[in-house]
Amino acid sequence: MDDLVTVRLILHPMSPGEAEQVVAGEPDSSARWAPGYPTEGDVAAARRFLSVCASTGYPQPFGGYEIRRREDGHAIGGVGFHGSPDHNGSVTIGYGLVPSAHGKGYASEALRTLLAFARAGGITCVQGDTDHDNIASQHVMSAVGMQLVTEDERLKHYKIIWTDATATTDPSA
């Protein structure tokens, strides 16, 4: 699978070997990691990816992607799907960045690209969630067109739904 390229970023589909390096916290000689990468979230995502690989096989294009800056190639975080689409064409996403990459619009750029990729691939619904106190993540999901549809005592849940040519945010869907 090819990289997804934006103006400032490369979303690189993670391989099982790369995921193992992230879990171990030890890049090979070709990997370039920004300070603070991988975060705990990146390690958890890499573990989930490896578990999916072991149980159902390599999940791409519905796996994890390493977010790399185009300017220097350094990995600054991750974005990806939590698994293959369900029978309704719905997927769940997650993302995160190293602290030094916060506030630069990278998360919105990466998520917007992943959403466009999902939509072009026939996905009809993308869901995500964030902690109540993670205002930055809430702003990111809103900025890319996802709408708050529900919340519980711990999380706020966001969704975007595509039908025909338009995106909708009907929380009852």
Phi and psi in degrees as a GROMACS rama.xvg file:
@    title "Ramachandran Plot"
@    xaxis  label "Phi"
@    yaxis  label "Psi"
@TYPE xy
-82.2082  158.147  ASP-2
-65.5529  151.687  ASP-3
-99.1084  124.579  LEU-4
-115.378  132.551  VAL-5
-114.709  -174.193  THR-6
-58.7844  -43.5064  VAL-7
-116.017  -7.94986  ARG-8
-129.75  159.239  LEU-9
-121.378  124.221  ILE-10
-98.6396  105.115  LEU-11
-97.6836  119.578  HIS-12
-60.3609  124.671  PRO-13
-73.6196  135.781  MET-14
-94.0308  161.913  SER-15
-56.7559  -39.1903  PRO-16
-63.6169  -41.4925  GLY-17
-66.2895  -38.1938  GLU-18
-63.6307  -40.0287  ALA-19
-62.2074  -38.5761  GLU-20
-63.7538  -41.7616  GLN-21
-62.8615  -45.3067  VAL-22
-61.1145  -41.7543  VAL-23
-76.2302  -18.5514  ALA-24
72.6081  24.0652  GLY-25
-131.765  100.583  GLU-26
-73.5123  152.581  PRO-27
-78.4227  178.588  ASP-28
-65.8803  -20.2782  SER-29
-89.264  -15.9136  SER-30
-80.2546  141.383  ALA-31
-122.615  116.295  ARG-32
-113.677  133.747  TRP-33
-68.2738  153.832  ALA-34
-54.3227  134.729  PRO-35
93.0182  -7.56349  GLY-36
-95.9399  136.889  TYR-37
-83.9421  148.953  PRO-38
-82.0794  173.572  THR-39
-58.8877  -38.234  GLU-40
-63.88  -39.1596  GLY-41
-64.6258  -40.5728  ASP-42
-65.1186  -43.8771  VAL-43
-62.2777  -42.3466  ALA-44
-64.8162  -39.6469  ALA-45
-65.6413  -38.8474  ALA-46
-63.3678  -43.9966  ARG-47
-61.7726  -43.871  ARG-48
-59.0805  -46.0655  PHE-49
-64.762  -36.1141  LEU-50
-64.1981  -43.1132  SER-51
-63.0585  -43.6927  VAL-52
-57.2047  -42.6639  CYS-53
-70.0029  -34.976  ALA-54
-91.1062  -36.5694  SER-55
-128.091  -2.19557  THR-56
100.319  176.403  GLY-57
-62.142  118.335  TYR-58
-86.7019  -1.41767  PRO-59
-60.2246  140.151  GLN-60
-86.6479  4.95892  PRO-61
-100.28  46.5532  PHE-62
-119.892  -150.521  GLY-63
-96.0782  152.926  GLY-64
-128.781  132.669  TYR-65
-82.0787  132.005  GLU-66
-89.8456  119.582  ILE-67
-120.958  141.5  ARG-68
-75.1136  133.89  ARG-69
-65.497  -35.8272  ARG-70
-62.379  -33.1013  GLU-71
-134.676  -4.11664  ASP-72
76.8168  3.10911  GLY-73
-74.3547  136.237  HIS-74
-71.3659  127.686  ALA-75
-121.392  1.24921  ILE-76
163.103  -161.75  GLY-77
-146.598  157.23  GLY-78
-147.338  147.414  VAL-79
174.737  179.384  GLY-80
-93.7725  147.008  PHE-81
-84.2322  1.55329  HIS-82
159.224  -179.66  GLY-83
-67.7909  159.783  SER-84
-61.8998  148.013  PRO-85
-78.6934  -176.081  ASP-86
-64.8433  -16.2142  HIS-87
-95.5204  1.36716  ASN-88
81.0712  27.3438  GLY-89
-106.219  141.175  SER-90
-131.723  160.957  VAL-91
-114.62  140.59  THR-92
-119.851  163.681  ILE-93
-149.884  160.956  GLY-94
-161.137  162.999  TYR-95
-171.905  156.136  GLY-96
-132.842  156.023  LEU-97
-66.5446  150.317  VAL-98
-53.962  -36.5945  PRO-99
-66.7291  -14.8064  SER-100
-98.1077  -1.97086  ALA-101
-68.229  150.574  HIS-102
77.4438  12.3893  GLY-103
-112.406  2.0222  LYS-104
84.0857  5.52127  GLY-105
-65.5039  -41.3389  TYR-106
-63.6729  -44.0623  ALA-107
-62.7466  -42.8505  SER-108
-62.0866  -44.5708  GLU-109
-66.8648  -45.9602  ALA-110
-67.1491  -40.5284  LEU-111
-58.6751  -41.573  ARG-112
-66.5518  -42.8305  THR-113
-65.5167  -37.6423  LEU-114
-64.7753  -43.6865  LEU-115
-62.3719  -39.3198  ALA-116
-63.6955  -44.6096  PHE-117
-62.9213  -45.8708  ALA-118
-62.4909  -43.9947  ARG-119
-63.334  -26.6243  ALA-120
-88.0963  8.12908  GLY-121
92.9535  4.85507  GLY-122
-68.9912  138.352  ILE-123
-103.896  -17.6455  THR-124
-151.707  135.63  CYS-125
-125.122  131.85  VAL-126
-120.647  151.583  GLN-127
-154.995  165.671  GLY-128
-145.08  164.09  ASP-129
-152.271  155.967  THR-130
-64.4466  153.09  ASP-131
-56.6307  -36.2594  HIS-132
-88.3266  1.44497  ASP-133
-92.0246  73.9789  ASN-134
-62.2611  -38.4335  ILE-135
-60.3742  -43.9514  ALA-136
-66.9922  -36.0967  SER-137
-62.272  -40.7846  GLN-138
-64.6385  -39.9583  HIS-139
-61.172  -50.8218  VAL-140
-62.9744  -39.0783  MET-141
-65.1832  -40.8253  SER-142
-62.507  -28.7985  ALA-143
-94.7778  5.50763  VAL-144
99.9162  2.14223  GLY-145
-79.825  147.327  MET-146
-117.837  143.073  GLN-147
-66.202  122.954  LEU-148
-113.52  -24.3543  VAL-149
-167.13  165.749  THR-150
-148.807  154.729  GLU-151
-124.709  -166.549  ASP-152
-66.0813  -19.2263  GLU-153
-114.274  -36.8624  ARG-154
-128.858  155.77  LEU-155
-106.925  131.495  LYS-156
-108.943  130.344  HIS-157
-116.977  157.476  TYR-158
-157.075  149.718  LYS-159
-134.008  136.811  ILE-160
-124.523  135.701  ILE-161
-113.727  130.753  TRP-162
-130.126  133.591  THR-163
47.3814  -113.081  ASP-164
-107.51  1.24757  ALA-165
-123.647  150.901  THR-166
-91.986  137.881  ALA-167
-123.646  164.395  THR-168
-131.186  35.1947  THR-169
-67.6846  108.994  ASP-170
-66.6157  -15.9396  PRO-171
-83.1778  -10.8658  SER-172
